[in-house]
């Protein structure tokens, strides 16, 4: 990962700072993961930084590719798989917190560390035999569908943008 350029800009909505990261030597998904989990939290802890936005790269996602034949073999509905996986990952609403005139939405976000953790989720138990995600499909690492691109001088980039 290489810092390509930085700029302090002034536009109609105020002043902001932009850092551009190169995707030439690092996969765009890995670069975005570093931005979202390492760089962004550190920048957000700096006094005066209200928010940090990521533009570009690919946001890492885990995809479960369900085999319809195996799903039918186990007599499971796709909705059961979706519900059990969603509940097992542990995302829960937490309400809202109002402090100093600002409202913050609170939620618990479950963190999945690996494909293996998802593959091991038990969908149902019949007798003493668990039916796991890996029994009805395959878990692959993917990314969200790209709806645009962030570029600088004709090359794809990841940008970290925050207002000052």
Helices and strands as residue ranges (DSSP letters): E 3-11, E 14-22, H 28-34, I 35-39, H 40-44, E 53-56, E 60-66, H 68-73, H 78-89, E 92-99, E 102-108, H 115-119, E 122-126, E 129-132, H 133-136, E 137-143, E 151-152, E 155-163
